[in-house]
Amino acid sequence: MSVQKIILASTLMALVAVVVVKVYPNYPSGRLGVLFYHCTSSHADRKEFKATKTGVGELPLSQDSRVDILIHGYTESSFRSWVLNLTDALLVAEPGSIVILVDYWDLVTISRPYMMANVRKIADVTAHLIDLLVQERGIQLERIHMLGFSLGGRICGLVGDRVKSGLIGRITGIDASYPWLPPKTNNEFLDAGDAALVVNLRTSVIGSHSPPGHIDFIVNGGLAQPGCSKWYFPDTVIQVCNHYRAVWILVEALRRGGSVFPACRCDSWESFVDHSCACDVINHFVLNTNTSLRKNARLFHPSLLSYLTWLRKVWKLPKRSSHGKFYFSTNAEPPYSRTLEERN
């Protein structure tokens, strides 16, 4: 047998081995289950810890610490480049905070029924971690912010339903996905009941089917992103590009802060594009989702204002704020943020 044939046969055998292993519900690596890491200054200082009393007791945080819990997407790990970039951006935007990375690579499988079961395991363990943070370290639930991309966004929703200590402060769904299979209950996805504030960022078909949060940012119509529809890209690559655009928009929002990604509250993308939307309420997609009203805007219902009074104390929102669907357009290349006057 020639050297070329040996190399080809070996490669095929390796690919078959990987497929067989990933069909099996648990990857037999010796480190099964969910892994947790914490970072305090950059992704480079990450340290692994266990979701136990001892593990949580060793975390470098205080009762007033802001805790960001980041969950990656399907077929990924916490070592993906976007996770590292987002970790660093969070730590710079929130000095003194701690970022906890949830890594479930060892539970990834291409078997959908097994993956559905594993998703619930991941949510159970992560919810237990949050309860330990509250019970053992006195962390306030309103100081906890979960961020999840794709499947990670849906896992955040399951975690929110499973936390026994109460309602966590905020969940940011980064193009959060919908269940592959018909969900057993209404708690199988991310929705507005999973945290005190649920903010969604939608950029692709993958993230278009999940229920609304309190605030939904819909980018360029929420299905296709400029710069992704290259003539030489196959459809799959285009969809992946649309999906991951949400990640890089969030990273840019954290790094630039301020008034980036201005969005109008409108009934539809079409009304935003053709300027038939009054755009009385403007929201900026940044970490604290600052919302403002234009002149002559109508006042909000008193019940909403009472809720926003509490919300402002936690997330430092301005006095005028609102929930709903907010639309904004972006550039095809970084920097993605553009003004409302530049809308399509």
N, C-alpha and C positions, 0 to 999 in steps of 0.2 A: 504493500500500500504506500502510495506516495505521501510526502510530507504534507502537501496541500490537502489531501483527503483526510489525513489524520487530524489536521487542525480543524477542518470543517466538521468532521464527526464529533470531535471533542466539544466544539462550540454548540452543536445541536444538542448533545447530551447535557451540557450545562444549562441550556435554555429550558429543556424538558424538566430538568431537576428543579429549577426555580419555579416553573409553573406548578409542578406537583406539590412542592412545599407550600406555595401560597394558596393552593386550594384547601390544604389542611387548615383547620380553624386557627391553630396557634403555630407560629413560626418557632420551631424547636432550636432556638439559639442559646438556650441556657439562661436567658434573661426575659422570661415570658411576662406578659402583663404590661401595665402602664408604668412608664418611667417619668419621674418628676425631676426637673432641674430648676435652680433659682439663679438669677443674675441681679447684680446691684449696681454695676457701673458700666458694663458692656457685655456682649455675648461671650467675650473671651474669658470672663471670670465665672462661667457657669459651674455649678456644683450640683451633683446628684443628691437627692434626699428621699426619704420614704414618707409615705402618708401615714405616719404613726405619731404618737405623742412625743417620742424621743426625737424623731425626724423634724417635726414641726417646732419643737422646743429649741432646736439649734439654728433656726432661721434668723438672719440678721434683720429683725424688724421690731417695731414698737406698736402700741395700740393705735397710734395716729398714722401709721404707714399706709400709703396707697399701694394696693396690690393689684397688678395686672396679670391675669391668667390667660396665656396664649395657647390656642389649640390649632394644630396644623390640619391639612386636608387629607383626603384619601390617597393612598400609595405614597405618602410623604413621610418625613420625619422632622424632628425639631432642628435638624442641621441643614435644612434647605436655606438657600441664600436669602430668600425673602424673609424667613423667620429671623435670621441674624440681623438683617437690616431693620426690621420692624422692632426687634428687641432694643437695639441701640437707639432708635428714634424715640421709643417710649421712655427710656431712661434719661435721655436728654430733655425731653419735654416735661418730665415729672421728676425733678431732682429729689433724691431721697426715697424714691419709690423702689419697689422690688418687682421683678418680672418672673413669674413662674411659668415654665414651659412644660406642657403636657405632651409626652411622646408615646404614641401607641403603635409605632411601626411593627412591633412584634405581634400585634393583633390584626394586622391587615391580611385579608384574604380576598380572592376573587369570587369566592362562593357567597352569593348575596344573603342567603339565610344565615350562614355563619357570621357574616359581617354585621347583620342586623343585631344578632345576639351579642357580638363583641362590642358594638356601639353602646349597648346598655351597660355592659361591664365597665367600659371606660367612664361613662357618666356616673355610675355608682361610686367608683373609686374617687373620682374628682370631687363629687359632692361631699364625700366623707372627708376629703382634705379640707374643704371650705369649712365644714362644721368643726374640724379640729382647730383651724385658725381662729375661729370665733371663741370656742370653748377654752382652748389652752393658752392662746395668746391675746385674747380680748380684742381681736380685730373687729371693727365695725363693718357690718354688711354693706353699708352705703359706701365704704371705701374700697370695695372689691369691684373690679371691672374685668369682665371676661370678653375676650376677642377670639372669634373662631372663623376660619376660612373654609368655605365649601362644606364638606362633611363636618369639619370642626365647628362651624357655625351651628349646625343642627345639634351636635353634641352639647354645645353650650345651652341650648334650649332644654335638653333632657336633664342637664345638670341643675338648671334653675328650678325644675320641678322636683328634684330629689333632695335639695338642700333642706335640712330639718330645722335649721336655726332661724329661718325667715326668708325674706326676699332680698336677693343681692342687689347692689346698687345699679349696675349697668351691664348690659350685654351689647357688644357691637358685632353684628353679623356681617362678615365680609363675603358677600355673594353666597350666603348660606344655602345649602342644597336642601331638597325635599327628599323624603324617604324613597329608596329604590322600589320597595315593595309596599303594598297597602298597609298603612300604619295600624297597629292594634288599638291604639287609643289616640286621642287628640294631643297627647303629650309627647308624640314622637318627632316633633319639629320645633323650630324656634318661632315663638309668637309673643305678643305683647304681655302675656301673663307670666313670663319667665323671669322678669326682673322689674325693678322700679322704673327703669328706663331701658327700652330696647330700641336700638338704632340699627337700621339695615342699610347696606350699600349694595345696590343691584347693578350689575354690568353685563350679565349674560343670561341665556336661556336657563342655565343651571340654577341660577338664583332667582328666577322670575316666578316660581310657583309657590314658594313658601309664604305663609300668612303674613299680614302686615305687622310691623312693630308700632311703637309709639311715633317714631319718626322714620320715614323711608326716603332715602336719597336714591333717585333713579337717574343714572348717568347715561346721557345720549339715548334716551328711550329705554334703556335697560336690557337691550338684546344684542346690540352690535356696537363695537367701539372703533373710532377712527384710527387708522394705522394698522388694523388687524386684517382687513380684507385685501391682502396682497394677491395679485393675479396668480402668483406661483404657490400660494398656500393652499393645501388641501383643506376641506371643510373642517376636519378634526382639529387641525392646527389653528384655524381661525377661531373656533369655539374656545380652545384652550387660551388663546390670546385674549379674547373677550373676558374670560373668567378671571385670569390673573391680573387684568388691568385694575381690578378692585384693590388688590394688595398694594400696588404701586401708587395708587391714588391716596390710600391711607398713609403710606410712608411719606409721601410728599406733604400731605396735610399736617402731619406731626412735625416734620422738619421745618416747614415754613410758618405754620401757625397763623395767627392773625385773621385776616379776612379772605383767605383763599377759598376756592370752590363755592362762590355764592350761588344759592339755589332759590328758586321761586316755588311757593306753594301753589300748585295748579291742579286742575282736574285731570289733565292728560298731557302727554308729551307734545301732541299736536298744538294744543293751546299755548304751550310754552314757546314752541318754535315760531308760530305765526303771530305772537304777541297779543293774542286775544285774551290771554290770562292777565288779570289786573296786577299780579305780582305784588299784592299788598303786604304779604308776609315773606320776608327773606331770611333764609337760614344759611349758615356757613358750615360746611362739613369739616370741622376741626374736632379736637379731642373733647371740648366742652360744648359742642353744638350750640354756638351762640345764635340766638334768633332775634330778629328785630322787625319792627313794623314801619312801613312807609307812612307818610302823612295821609290823613283821612281814612286810615284803616279802622274797621269796626273793632270795638272792644270785645274781649272774650267773655264767655259765660262764667258766672261767679264760681261754680264748682271747679272749673278748670283752673281758675286763678288760685284757689286755695291749695290745689295740688302743686302748682308751679311755685308757690311760695316756699314749700318744703324742698322742692327740687332745686331751686336756686341756691339754697344753703349748701347742698351737697356738691353740685356741679358748677356753681358760680355762674348761673345763667343770668342774663339781664332781666329786668322787670317784665318786659313784654316777650312772651314766648308762646309757642303753639306746637301741637303735633300735626301729623298729616303726611301727605306725599309731597316731596320737594324734588324739582327737576333742575339739572344743570348740564351744560355741555362742556366738553374738554377739547384740548388740542390733541393732535395725532401723536405727538412726541412730547417728552418732558421739556419744560414744565407743563403739566397737563392743565393746571388751573387757568381759567380765562374769565373775563368780566361778563356781566349779564348783557352788556351792550354788544358783545361778540357772539351772542347765541345764534345758532343756525337759523 
